[in-house]
Amino acid sequence: MISSVRGPVLSALGSTVVIEVGGVGLALQVTPSTALAARVGTETRLATTLIVREDSLTLYGFPTAEELAVFELLVGVTGVGPKSALGVLAVLSPNQIALAVNAEDDAVFRKVSGIGPKTAKLIVLSLVGKVALTSAAAPGRAGVATATVSASVQAALIGLGWSERVAAQAVEEILAGSTAEFDAEEAGVGAVLRLALARLGPAQHAGAANAAERR
């Protein structure tokens, strides 16, 4: 097993980076952002995993051990191949993935090309308890919470009878004032939805209270 490679970058194009190791150029499949960060002629190190198929041997490279670990978890989910797993990491960081999984929010995964509703749900179910936020995520975590939770809460409020404008404003105000109302680091769909219902007053739909309890 090749666990990492280090050497000068020979080329970086699209989602492929070629690194020279011992006089041999190794082609690695990477995310577009990793390829863009690579500079021809400069030395780089990538954590790697080798995917063996009947007709191919493909090396995948990642700038951090966290990305590699999440990639390996993703390819273990039914319906998620290496290409789709790399696509998820091209859109979401390991911390964003962890937050979405912890919030049981599969909507963010459905935004990834090639990931359908069924597979998105499987990703969440399969990764529960296996991914965690790193301490480095704390400073910018409120922004991540907005990205992963806001859409789900707004959709729930709209379904319960509030207009899109009212729902969006309520969620935005709650997340913006999170330090006063709740700990953003513990924010989830259920917590934000309950706060939104309390802020908006009497439910406009008979099932609103029950919906909040189920989340």
N, CA, C and O of each residue as an XYZ file, in Angstrom:
860
protein
N       0.845     -1.200      0.000
C       0.000      0.000      0.000
C       0.876      1.245      0.000
O       1.822      1.350      0.781
N       0.557      2.181     -0.875
C       1.285      3.451     -0.934
C       0.520      4.448     -0.069
O      -0.575      4.869     -0.443
N       1.072      4.831      1.071
C       0.351      5.689      2.010
C       0.601      7.168      1.798
O      -0.183      8.002      2.251
N       1.694      7.504      1.107
C       1.964      8.909      0.814
C       3.029      9.002     -0.270
O       3.797      8.065     -0.487
N       3.064     10.149     -0.946
C       4.115     10.401     -1.936
C       4.644     11.809     -1.717
O       3.910     12.701     -1.292
N       5.917     11.999     -2.009
C       6.529     13.321     -1.871
C       7.544     13.518     -2.978
O       8.356     12.641     -3.269
N       7.478     14.693     -3.588
C       8.416     14.977     -4.654
C       7.980     16.202     -5.434
O       6.943     16.795     -5.137
N       8.769     16.585     -6.436
C       8.428     17.761     -7.239
C       7.228     17.488     -8.146
O       7.055     16.380     -8.654
N       6.419     18.502     -8.335
C       5.253     18.385     -9.196
C       5.693     18.525    -10.644
O       6.324     19.511    -11.024
N       5.350     17.520    -11.447
C       5.694     17.554    -12.870
C       4.589     18.218    -13.687
O       4.856     18.911    -14.668
N       3.348     17.994    -13.266
C       2.212     18.622    -13.947
C       0.999     18.597    -13.042
O       0.876     17.740    -12.166
N       0.107     19.543    -13.262
C      -1.141     19.624    -12.496
C      -2.210     20.153    -13.434
O      -2.202     21.325    -13.810
N      -3.119     19.284    -13.802
C      -4.139     19.668    -14.769
C      -5.471     19.027    -14.414
O      -5.554     17.814    -14.224
N      -6.519     19.855    -14.326
C      -7.845     19.333    -14.001
C      -7.869     18.721    -12.621
O      -7.723     19.427    -11.623
N      -8.053     17.411    -12.552
C      -8.065     16.707    -11.268
C      -6.941     15.676    -11.198
O      -7.041     14.689    -10.470
N      -5.879     15.909    -11.954
C      -4.730     14.995    -11.947
C      -3.442     15.754    -11.682
O      -3.153     16.771    -12.313
N      -2.680     15.237    -10.736
C      -1.367     15.801    -10.420
C      -0.332     14.696    -10.616
O      -0.524     13.566    -10.168
N       0.762     15.033    -11.287
C       1.840     14.071    -11.481
C       3.022     14.502    -10.623
O       3.531     15.614    -10.760
N       3.455     13.604     -9.731
C       4.564     13.882     -8.826
C       5.695     12.901     -9.114
O       5.474     11.697     -9.246
N       6.901     13.434     -9.208
C       8.061     12.578     -9.460
C       8.580     11.987     -8.157
O       8.916     12.711     -7.220
N       8.639     10.664     -8.114
C       9.141      9.966     -6.939
C      10.206      8.969     -7.400
O       9.894      7.995     -8.086
N      11.456      9.213     -7.023
C      12.535      8.310     -7.423
C      12.700      8.192     -8.921
O      13.017      7.116     -9.428
N      12.490      9.287     -9.637
C      12.660      9.273    -11.076
C      11.448      8.774    -11.842
O      11.469      8.709    -13.071
N      10.389      8.419    -11.118
C       9.152      7.931    -11.749
C       8.033      8.933    -11.506
O       7.837      9.391    -10.380
N       7.310      9.268    -12.547
C       6.183     10.182    -12.391
C       4.920      9.425    -12.024
O       4.442      8.591    -12.793
N       4.382      9.713    -10.854
C       3.156      9.051    -10.400
C       1.959      9.984    -10.601
O       1.972     11.125    -10.138
N       0.941      9.503    -11.283
C      -0.272     10.295    -11.515
C      -1.250     10.037    -10.381
O      -1.582      8.890    -10.081
N      -1.705     11.110     -9.757
C      -2.657     10.995     -8.657
C      -3.938     11.738     -9.003
O      -3.906     12.835     -9.560
N      -5.057     11.125     -8.665
C      -6.343     11.787     -8.822
C      -6.597     12.619     -7.567
O      -6.525     12.107     -6.451
N      -6.891     13.894     -7.755
C      -7.078     14.814     -6.628
C      -8.295     15.697     -6.881
O      -8.888     15.655     -7.959
N      -8.658     16.487     -5.892
C      -9.741     17.448     -6.089
C      -9.201     18.624     -6.909
O      -7.993     18.863     -6.914
N     -10.067     19.352     -7.594
C      -9.609     20.507     -8.375
C      -8.832     21.522     -7.545
O      -7.862     22.107     -8.028
N      -9.254     21.734     -6.297
C      -8.558     22.707     -5.456
C      -7.142     22.254     -5.128
O      -6.231     23.076     -5.033
N      -6.952     20.941     -4.954
C      -5.613     20.413     -4.689
C      -4.729     20.584     -5.910
O      -3.553     20.926     -5.794
N      -5.303     20.343     -7.079
C      -4.546     20.511     -8.326
C      -4.142     21.968     -8.531
O      -3.026     22.257     -8.963
N      -5.060     22.884     -8.216
C      -4.770     24.308     -8.376
C      -3.675     24.769     -7.422
O      -2.899     25.669     -7.743
N      -3.619     24.146     -6.245
C      -2.622     24.535     -5.243
C      -1.233     24.008     -5.592
O      -0.225     24.527     -5.112
N      -1.189     22.965     -6.436
C       0.105     22.384     -6.808
C       0.824     23.297     -7.803
O       0.203     23.835     -8.719
N       2.104     23.464     -7.623
C       2.905     24.303     -8.498
C       3.997     23.458     -9.151
O       4.789     22.807     -8.469
N       4.023     23.480    -10.466
C       5.018     22.697    -11.194
C       6.426     23.093    -10.755
O       6.778     24.272    -10.724
N       7.215     22.085    -10.418
C       8.589     22.327     -9.998
C       8.780     22.412     -8.501
O       9.902     22.285     -8.013
N       7.692     22.626     -7.756
C       7.804     22.705     -6.299
C       7.511     21.343     -5.681
O       6.735     20.554     -6.222
N       8.134     21.084     -4.555
C       7.934     19.800     -3.885
C       6.623     19.815     -3.112
O       6.274     20.817     -2.487
N       5.907     18.712     -3.156
C       4.670     18.596     -2.402
C       4.546     17.187     -1.848
O       5.161     16.244     -2.347
N       3.745     17.070     -0.817
C       3.497     15.759     -0.209
C       1.994     15.538     -0.114
O       1.264     16.418      0.342
N       1.533     14.381     -0.538
C       0.115     14.048     -0.467
C      -0.078     12.693      0.203
O       0.641     11.736     -0.082
N      -1.056     12.628      1.095
C      -1.448     11.342      1.668
C      -2.214     10.607      0.577
O      -2.994     11.223     -0.149
N      -2.006      9.314      0.452
C      -2.595      8.603     -0.677
C      -3.269      7.289     -0.289
O      -3.028      6.724      0.778
N      -4.109      6.836     -1.191
C      -4.692      5.499     -1.088
C      -4.781      4.936     -2.492
O      -5.095      5.656     -3.440
N      -4.507      3.656     -2.624
C      -4.516      3.002     -3.928
C      -5.801      2.198     -4.082
O      -6.085      1.304     -3.285
N      -6.570      2.521     -5.109
C      -7.807      1.802     -5.393
C      -7.537      0.802     -6.511
O      -7.149      1.182     -7.616
N      -7.743     -0.466     -6.217
C      -7.464     -1.530     -7.171
C      -8.763     -2.024     -7.803
O      -9.692     -2.430     -7.105
N      -8.812     -1.984     -9.104
C      -9.940     -2.512     -9.867
C      -9.404     -3.561    -10.842
O      -8.195     -3.668    -11.051
N     -10.310     -4.327    -11.432
C      -9.889     -5.378    -12.353
C      -9.069     -4.832    -13.514
O      -8.136     -5.478    -13.990
N      -9.430     -3.633    -13.964
C      -8.764     -3.077    -15.136
C      -7.917     -1.844    -14.849
O      -7.458     -1.177    -15.777
N      -7.705     -1.535    -13.561
C      -6.932     -0.325    -13.268
C      -6.375     -0.306    -11.854
O      -6.888     -0.959    -10.946
N      -5.307      0.465    -11.701
C      -4.733      0.787    -10.390
C      -4.702      2.304    -10.335
O      -3.970      2.939    -11.094
N      -5.491      2.889     -9.443
C      -5.604      4.347     -9.397
C      -5.180      4.871     -8.040
O      -5.645      4.397     -7.003
N      -4.293      5.853     -8.055
C      -3.794      6.449     -6.824
C      -4.514      7.775     -6.582
O      -4.547      8.641     -7.457
N      -5.081      7.924     -5.402
C      -5.788      9.145     -5.030
C      -4.978      9.877     -3.964
O      -4.487      9.269     -3.012
N      -4.844     11.199     -4.142
C      -4.020     11.976     -3.226
C      -4.776     13.077     -2.512
O      -5.705     13.670     -3.060
N      -4.360     13.347     -1.264
C      -5.041     14.341     -0.429
C      -4.017     15.143      0.380
O      -3.027     14.589      0.858
N      -4.259     16.440      0.529
C      -3.308     17.281      1.260
C      -3.281     17.020      2.762
O      -2.302     17.360      3.426
N      -4.347     16.419      3.311
C      -4.390     16.151      4.757
C      -4.851     14.722      5.026
O      -5.536     14.103      4.212
N      -4.460     14.224      6.180
C      -4.878     12.881      6.592
C      -6.383     12.827      6.823
O      -7.012     11.786      6.632
N      -6.966     13.975      7.241
C      -8.409     14.024      7.482
C      -9.194     13.788      6.198
O     -10.180     13.050      6.192
N      -8.752     14.420      5.103
C      -9.432     14.234      3.821
C      -9.327     12.784      3.366
O     -10.295     12.216      2.860
N      -8.157     12.190      3.546
C      -7.969     10.794      3.165
C      -8.895      9.883      3.965
O      -9.515      8.976      3.411
N      -8.987     10.131      5.275
C      -9.839      9.298      6.132
C     -11.299      9.394      5.715
O     -12.001      8.383      5.661
N     -11.761     10.615      5.417
C     -13.154     10.790      5.001
C     -13.386     10.124      3.643
O     -14.431      9.511      3.425
N     -12.431     10.240      2.742
C     -12.533      9.601      1.431
C     -12.727      8.095      1.593
O     -13.588      7.502      0.943
N     -11.936      7.490      2.449
C     -12.031      6.049      2.650
C     -13.361      5.649      3.281
O     -13.886      4.571      3.000
N     -13.904      6.513      4.131
C     -15.229      6.247      4.691
C     -16.302      6.350      3.610
O     -17.223      5.536      3.559
N     -16.175      7.353      2.753
C     -17.165      7.567      1.703
C     -17.212      6.414      0.708
O     -18.294      5.985      0.309
N     -16.051      5.911      0.306
C     -16.037      4.814     -0.671
C     -16.570      3.518     -0.060
O     -16.864      2.560     -0.775
N     -16.690      3.498      1.259
C     -17.261      2.327      1.920
C     -18.779      2.355      1.955
O     -19.410      1.384      2.374
N     -19.377      3.472      1.514
C     -20.834      3.600      1.487
C     -21.367      3.002      0.189
O     -20.836      3.269     -0.890
N     -22.397      2.209      0.296
C     -23.003      1.594     -0.885
C     -23.430      2.662     -1.887
O     -24.134      3.611     -1.543
N     -22.991      2.490     -3.130
C     -23.366      3.440     -4.170
C     -22.404      4.594     -4.357
O     -22.576      5.407     -5.265
N     -21.388      4.673     -3.503
C     -20.405      5.757     -3.613
C     -19.073      5.181     -4.081
O     -18.411      4.453     -3.342
N     -18.689      5.510     -5.302
C     -17.404      5.065     -5.826
C     -16.335      6.107     -5.579
O     -16.635      7.187     -5.070
N     -15.090      5.809     -5.930
C     -13.996      6.760     -5.720
C     -14.244      8.115     -6.378
O     -13.950      9.155     -5.789
N     -14.784      8.107     -7.595
C     -15.030      9.354     -8.304
C     -16.053     10.209     -7.564
O     -15.875     11.420     -7.434
N     -17.124      9.581     -7.078
C     -18.147     10.324     -6.335
C     -17.612     10.814     -4.999
O     -17.915     11.930     -4.576
N     -16.811      9.977     -4.331
C     -16.228     10.375     -3.044
C     -15.321     11.585     -3.222
O     -15.325     12.503     -2.402
N     -14.537     11.579     -4.309
C     -13.663     12.718     -4.584
C     -14.504     13.952     -4.911
O     -14.136     15.078     -4.576
N     -15.644     13.715     -5.574
C     -16.549     14.825     -5.883
C     -17.117     15.465     -4.624
O     -17.284     16.684     -4.565
N     -17.415     14.646     -3.618
C     -17.919     15.177     -2.344
C     -16.856     16.056     -1.694
O     -17.159     17.145     -1.206
N     -15.611     15.582     -1.688
C     -14.530     16.350     -1.065
C     -14.144     17.572     -1.877
O     -13.494     18.483     -1.363
N     -14.541     17.597     -3.141
C     -14.282     18.778     -3.961
C     -15.225     19.911     -3.585
O     -14.928     21.084     -3.810
N     -16.376     19.541     -3.004
C     -17.393     20.528     -2.638
C     -17.404     20.814     -1.146
O     -17.636     21.950     -0.734
N     -17.155     19.788     -0.327
C     -17.265     19.917      1.125
C     -15.951     19.549      1.810
O     -15.270     18.609      1.402
N     -15.606     20.293      2.846
C     -14.434     19.960      3.650
C     -14.809     18.845      4.625
O     -15.996     18.606      4.847
N     -13.831     18.159      5.209
C     -14.139     17.130      6.206
C     -15.009     17.663      7.349
O     -15.891     16.955      7.835
N     -14.766     18.909      7.780
C     -15.569     19.468      8.864
C     -17.002     19.745      8.432
O     -17.930     19.562      9.220
N     -17.195     20.184      7.195
C     -18.548     20.411      6.694
C     -19.299     19.089      6.566
O     -20.498     19.017      6.836
N     -18.589     18.055      6.155
C     -19.192     16.725      6.060
C     -19.592     16.236      7.444
O     -20.684     15.699      7.626
N     -18.711     16.420      8.417
C     -19.005     15.986      9.791
C     -20.210     16.722     10.352
O     -21.059     16.116     11.005
N     -20.292     18.019     10.105
C     -21.400     18.803     10.623
C     -22.709     18.367      9.986
O     -23.726     18.260     10.672
N     -22.695     18.111      8.672
C     -23.902     17.673      7.975
C     -24.361     16.314      8.500
O     -25.555     16.090      8.697
N     -23.418     15.418      8.722
C     -23.753     14.084      9.232
C     -24.317     14.187     10.647
O     -25.325     13.557     10.967
N     -23.665     14.980     11.489
C     -24.134     15.139     12.867
C     -25.514     15.786     12.934
O     -26.286     15.516     13.854
N     -25.823     16.639     11.957
C     -27.134     17.298     11.899
C     -28.152     16.447     11.152
O     -29.313     16.833     11.015
N     -27.707     15.279     10.666
C     -28.563     14.380      9.877
C     -29.180     15.124      8.690
O     -30.356     14.960      8.366
N     -28.347     15.940      8.061
C     -28.783     16.761      6.931
C     -28.162     16.215      5.649
O     -26.986     16.449      5.370
N     -28.965     15.483      4.870
C     -28.453     14.895      3.632
C     -28.556     15.857      2.445
O     -28.070     15.550      1.356
N     -29.183     17.012      2.647
C     -29.391     17.964      1.547
C     -28.074     18.429      0.938
O     -27.981     18.600     -0.278
N     -27.054     18.636      1.771
C     -25.777     19.122      1.247
C     -25.127     18.110      0.315
O     -24.428     18.493     -0.622
N     -25.349     16.821      0.562
C     -24.749     15.801     -0.286
C     -25.487     15.680     -1.626
O     -24.898     15.295     -2.636
N     -26.778     16.011     -1.620
C     -27.542     15.944     -2.868
C     -27.094     17.020     -3.855
O     -27.386     16.931     -5.048
N     -26.387     18.034     -3.362
C     -25.902     19.096     -4.239
C     -24.653     18.678     -5.015
O     -24.232     19.365     -5.946
N     -24.067     17.545     -4.623
C     -22.862     17.056     -5.286
C     -23.255     16.283     -6.541
O     -24.130     15.418     -6.490
N     -22.626     16.582     -7.644
C     -22.917     15.904     -8.902
C     -22.709     14.401     -8.761
O     -21.657     13.953     -8.306
N     -23.716     13.626     -9.155
C     -23.619     12.171     -9.098
C     -24.159     11.565     -7.825
O     -24.240     10.342     -7.716
N     -24.534     12.390     -6.852
C     -25.087     11.898     -5.585
C     -26.598     12.140     -5.577
O     -27.045     13.287     -5.538
N     -27.373     11.072     -5.612
C     -28.823     11.188     -5.598
C     -29.373     11.163     -4.185
O     -28.617     10.970     -3.233
N     -30.693     11.356     -4.029
C     -31.321     11.386     -2.705
C     -31.074     10.120     -1.879
O     -30.775     10.204     -0.688
N     -31.197      8.959     -2.506
C     -31.007      7.693     -1.781
C     -29.575      7.563     -1.286
O     -29.340      7.197     -0.135
N     -28.618      7.864     -2.157
C     -27.214      7.767     -1.773
C     -26.860      8.796     -0.710
O     -26.072      8.512      0.191
N     -27.439      9.994     -0.811
C     -27.180     11.045      0.181
C     -27.621     10.584      1.566
O     -26.922     10.805      2.555
N     -28.783      9.945      1.626
C     -29.269      9.442      2.919
C     -28.367      8.330      3.450
O     -28.107      8.249      4.650
N     -27.893      7.474      2.541
C     -27.002      6.394      2.954
C     -25.689      6.937      3.501
O     -25.131      6.389      4.452
N     -25.200      8.015      2.900
C     -23.958      8.628      3.385
C     -24.127      9.071      4.834
O     -23.280      8.793      5.683
N     -25.232      9.763      5.105
C     -25.484     10.238      6.467
C     -25.606      9.069      7.436
O     -24.983      9.077      8.498
N     -26.399      8.071      7.082
C     -26.612      6.921      7.963
C     -25.316      6.137      8.189
O     -25.053      5.669      9.297
N     -24.521      5.999      7.148
C     -23.291      5.210      7.247
C     -22.181      5.918      8.019
O     -21.344      5.268      8.645
N     -22.173      7.255      7.974
C     -21.085      8.007      8.600
C     -21.390      8.488     10.018
O     -20.519      9.049     10.683
N     -22.621      8.272     10.483
C     -22.970      8.686     11.845
C     -22.034      8.009     12.850
O     -21.873      6.789     12.837
N     -21.430      8.803     13.706
C     -20.534      8.266     14.715
C     -19.122      7.981     14.222
O     -18.264      7.556     14.997
N     -18.876      8.216     12.918
C     -17.563      7.914     12.354
C     -16.762      9.153     11.985
O     -15.547      9.080     11.800
N     -17.436     10.284     11.879
C     -16.735     11.531     11.541
C     -16.964     12.547     12.646
O     -18.043     12.602     13.235
N     -15.956     13.342     12.923
C     -16.064     14.345     13.990
C     -15.401     15.629     13.557
O     -14.477     15.623     12.744
N     -15.882     16.738     14.108
C     -15.285     18.041     13.828
C     -13.948     18.155     14.539
O     -13.794     17.698     15.672
N     -12.985     18.768     13.867
C     -11.688     18.998     14.495
C     -11.739     20.319     15.247
O     -12.588     21.165     14.966
N     -10.841     20.495     16.193
C     -10.826     21.733     16.979
C     -10.581     22.945     16.095
O     -10.999     24.052     16.433
N      -9.902     22.746     14.958
C      -9.594     23.864     14.062
C     -10.844     24.439     13.430
O     -10.817     25.535     12.870
N     -11.954     23.694     13.521
C     -13.190     24.151     12.877
C     -13.927     25.180     13.715
O     -14.787     25.896     13.201
N     -13.603     25.263     14.995
C     -14.371     26.113     15.893
C     -14.534     27.562     15.469
O     -15.656     28.064     15.523
N     -13.481     28.274     15.047
C     -13.625     29.685     14.721
C     -14.630     29.978     13.615
O     -15.343     30.979     13.683
N     -14.699     29.124     12.599
C     -15.589     29.420     11.489
C     -16.813     28.547     11.439
O     -17.469     28.455     10.402
N     -17.131     27.904     12.540
C     -18.164     26.897     12.508
C     -19.551     27.459     12.313
O     -20.396     26.801     11.706
N     -19.817     28.671     12.814
C     -21.155     29.248     12.650
C     -21.504     29.389     11.184
O     -22.645     29.169     10.778
N     -20.475     29.771     10.367
C     -20.727     29.894      8.941
C     -21.055     28.565      8.304
O     -21.896     28.492      7.408
N     -20.384     27.487      8.768
C     -20.674     26.164      8.246
C     -22.073     25.731      8.645
O     -22.790     25.114      7.857
N     -22.462     26.060      9.887
C     -23.804     25.699     10.339
C     -24.862     26.329      9.453
O     -25.864     25.696      9.120
N     -24.635     27.579      9.073
C     -25.577     28.261      8.194
C     -25.725     27.513      6.881
O     -26.830     27.336      6.369
N     -24.590     27.078      6.347
C     -24.620     26.409      5.040
C     -25.313     25.061      5.095
O     -25.973     24.671      4.131
N     -25.178     24.335      6.206
C     -25.707     22.974      6.262
C     -27.077     22.840      6.895
O     -27.798     21.883      6.610
N     -27.444     23.768      7.736
C     -28.701     23.661      8.471
C     -29.785     24.593      7.931
O     -30.962     24.235      7.904
N     -29.387     25.773      7.508
C     -30.341     26.807      7.107
C     -31.362     26.329      6.075
O     -32.562     26.553      6.232
N     -30.878     25.668      5.018
C     -31.782     25.242      3.941
C     -32.835     24.268      4.441
O     -33.998     24.355      4.047
N     -32.438     23.336      5.312
C     -33.380     22.333      5.817
C     -34.453     22.969      6.696
O     -35.630     22.620      6.601
N     -34.039     23.905      7.556
C     -34.997     24.557      8.446
C     -35.962     25.433      7.644
O     -37.163     25.446      7.914
N     -35.439     26.157      6.668
C     -36.308     26.994      5.836
C     -37.343     26.149      5.103
O     -38.510     26.528      5.009
N     -36.906     25.001      4.584
C     -37.832     24.120      3.866
C     -38.934     23.617      4.803
O     -40.095     23.518      4.405
N     -38.564     23.301      6.049
C     -39.553     22.827      7.014
C     -40.563     23.923      7.341
O     -41.763     23.660      7.424
N     -40.082     25.143      7.525
C     -40.975     26.257      7.853
C     -41.922     26.572      6.691
O     -43.103     26.854      6.897
N     -41.391     26.519      5.482
C     -42.235     26.767      4.310
C     -43.311     25.689      4.211
O     -44.461     25.977      3.880
N     -42.931     24.454      4.499
C     -43.890     23.355      4.474
C     -44.971     23.499      5.532
O     -46.070     22.964      5.387
N     -44.656     24.221      6.589
C     -45.624     24.421      7.677
C     -46.477     25.672      7.464
O     -47.325     25.998      8.296
N     -46.253     26.367      6.354
C     -47.149     27.468      6.011
C     -46.565     28.859      5.976
O     -47.242     29.797      5.554
N     -45.311     29.024      6.414
C     -44.724     30.358      6.371
C     -44.165     30.640      4.980
O     -43.803     29.710      4.258
N     -44.093     31.901      4.603
C     -43.575     32.261      3.292
C     -42.067     32.068      3.270
O     -41.426     32.001      4.319
N     -41.504     31.977      2.070
C     -40.069     31.796      1.926
C     -39.308     32.966      2.545
O     -38.264     32.769      3.168
N     -39.825     34.176      2.375
C     -39.163     35.363      2.910
C     -39.128     35.325      4.427
O     -38.088     35.572      5.038
N     -40.270     35.016      5.035
C     -40.359     34.986      6.495
C     -39.468     33.880      7.061
O     -38.773     34.078      8.057
N     -39.497     32.724      6.420
C     -38.689     31.594      6.888
C     -37.200     31.925      6.822
O     -36.454     31.666      7.766
N     -36.775     32.501      5.694
C     -35.364     32.840      5.523
C     -34.913     33.875      6.540
O     -33.814     33.776      7.085
N     -35.759     34.871      6.798
C     -35.400     35.926      7.741
C     -35.275     35.376      9.153
O     -34.356     35.734      9.890
N     -36.208     34.499      9.527
C     -36.183     33.934     10.882
C     -34.912     33.120     11.110
O     -34.254     33.264     12.140
N     -34.569     32.268     10.149
C     -33.381     31.432     10.291
C     -32.119     32.285     10.308
O     -31.205     32.042     11.096
N     -32.078     33.273      9.444
C     -30.908     34.154      9.389
C     -30.697     34.876     10.719
O     -29.569     34.983     11.200
N     -31.782     35.370     11.310
C     -31.674     36.096     12.576
C     -31.233     35.171     13.707
O     -30.453     35.570     14.572
N     -31.729     33.943     13.699
C     -31.359     32.988     14.749
C     -29.878     32.632     14.659
O     -29.173     32.639     15.668
N     -29.413     32.325     13.462
C     -28.005     31.962     13.301
C     -27.079     33.149     13.555
O     -25.996     32.987     14.117
N     -27.506     34.333     13.143
C     -26.695     35.533     13.361
C     -26.581     35.861     14.837
O     -25.548     36.361     15.283
N     -27.636     35.585     15.604
C     -27.625     35.881     17.033
C     -27.410     34.655     17.877
O     -27.863     34.593     19.020
N     -26.713     33.664     17.317
C     -26.554     32.383     17.999
C     -25.891     32.484     19.366
O     -26.207     31.693     20.255
N     -24.987     33.430     19.557
C     -24.284     33.514     20.838
C     -25.233     33.827     21.980
O     -24.961     33.482     23.130
N     -26.351     34.484     21.666
C     -27.293     34.846     22.715
C     -28.366     33.789     22.911
O     -28.889     33.646     24.016
N     -28.711     33.039     21.854
C     -29.843     32.139     21.935
C     -29.475     30.663     22.082
O     -30.189     29.902     22.735
N     -28.369     30.268     21.476
C     -27.933     28.899     21.610
C     -26.485     28.789     21.186
O     -25.946     29.678     20.526
N     -25.861     27.693     21.572
C     -24.465     27.476     21.236
C     -24.376     27.006     19.787
O     -24.834     25.908     19.468
N     -23.802     27.810     18.919
C     -23.730     27.468     17.492
C     -22.994     26.155     17.260
O     -23.254     25.457     16.280
N     -22.081     25.822     18.157
C     -21.325     24.588     17.981
C     -22.206     23.362     18.172
O     -21.847     22.267     17.737
N     -23.365     23.534     18.823
C     -24.274     22.419     19.033
C     -25.499     22.531     18.130
O     -26.443     21.753     18.261
N     -25.484     23.493     17.219
C     -26.648     23.737     16.360
C     -26.936     22.545     15.463
O     -26.027     21.903     14.937
N     -28.211     22.269     15.303
C     -28.659     21.221     14.398
C     -29.999     21.649     13.843
O     -30.546     22.675     14.245
N     -30.527     20.868     12.922
C     -31.807     21.204     12.319
C     -32.900     21.325     13.381
O     -33.672     22.284     13.373
N     -32.966     20.349     14.296
C     -34.007     20.371     15.321
C     -33.933     21.587     16.212
O     -34.953     22.211     16.507
N     -32.703     21.936     16.653
C     -32.525     23.073     17.553
C     -32.933     24.380     16.890
O     -33.626     25.201     17.492
N     -32.501     24.567     15.650
C     -32.824     25.807     14.945
C     -34.306     25.877     14.615
O     -34.904     26.951     14.676
N     -34.905     24.742     14.264
C     -36.332     24.729     13.939
C     -37.177     25.092     15.160
O     -38.135     25.857     15.052
N     -36.822     24.546     16.307
C     -37.576     24.869     17.527
C     -37.477     26.360     17.857
O     -38.470     26.978     18.241
N     -36.291     26.933     17.710
C     -36.112     28.357     17.956
C     -36.892     29.191     16.946
O     -37.455     30.230     17.292
N     -36.921     28.736     15.710
C     -37.656     29.465     14.667
C     -39.147     29.456     14.960
O     -39.813     30.479     14.798
N     -39.679     28.323     15.386
C     -41.104     28.228     15.707
C     -41.450     29.119     16.895
O     -42.507     29.750     16.923
N     -40.547     29.164     17.879
C     -40.787     30.024     19.036
C     -40.744     31.501     18.631
O     -41.523     32.310     19.134
N     -39.840     31.839     17.729
C     -39.697     33.225     17.290
C     -40.894     33.674     16.461
O     -41.346     34.813     16.577
N     -41.404     32.775     15.624
C     -42.490     33.137     14.717
C     -43.865     33.135     15.391
O     -44.840     33.620     14.817
N     -43.939     32.598     16.590
C     -45.216     32.638     17.307
C     -46.082     31.429     17.017
O     -45.568     30.376     16.641
N     -47.415     31.566     17.188
C     -48.339     30.450     16.988
C     -48.132     29.792     15.632
O     -47.991     30.470     14.614
N     -48.117     28.481     15.632
C     -47.895     27.730     14.398
C     -48.991     27.992     13.389
O     -50.163     28.121     13.746
N     -48.608     28.071     12.137
C     -49.577     28.270     11.073
C     -50.090     26.945     10.540
O     -50.925     26.905      9.637
N     -49.586     25.879     11.102
C     -50.012     24.555     10.667
C     -50.164     23.691     11.903
O     -49.345     23.777     12.818
N     -51.187     22.868     11.949
C     -51.468     22.071     13.134
C     -50.336     21.118     13.475
O     -50.170     20.729     14.631
N     -49.547     20.737     12.454
C     -48.476     19.770     12.712
C     -47.146     20.404     13.043
O     -46.145     19.696     13.154
N     -47.099     21.702     13.203
C     -45.816     22.380     13.417
C     -45.118     21.894     14.685
O     -43.935     21.553     14.648
N     -45.821     21.861     15.776
C     -45.206     21.457     17.036
C     -44.710     20.028     16.953
O     -43.614     19.723     17.422
N     -45.514     19.138     16.353
C     -45.101     17.758     16.232
C     -43.877     17.621     15.339
O     -43.002     16.791     15.589
N     -43.824     18.446     14.295
C     -42.680     18.393     13.384
C     -41.403     18.752     14.114
O     -40.362     18.126     13.911
N     -41.486     19.768     14.968
C     -40.314     20.192     15.720
C     -39.842     19.105     16.661
O     -38.640     18.920     16.852
N     -40.793     18.378     17.255
C     -40.439     17.340     18.192
C     -39.764     16.161     17.485
O     -38.884     15.508     18.047
N     -40.195     15.895     16.229
C     -39.637     14.765     15.504
C     -38.221     15.028     15.059
O     -37.485     14.077     14.794
N     -37.799     16.294     14.962
C     -36.468     16.618     14.444
C     -35.423     16.681     15.553
O     -34.251     16.943     15.283
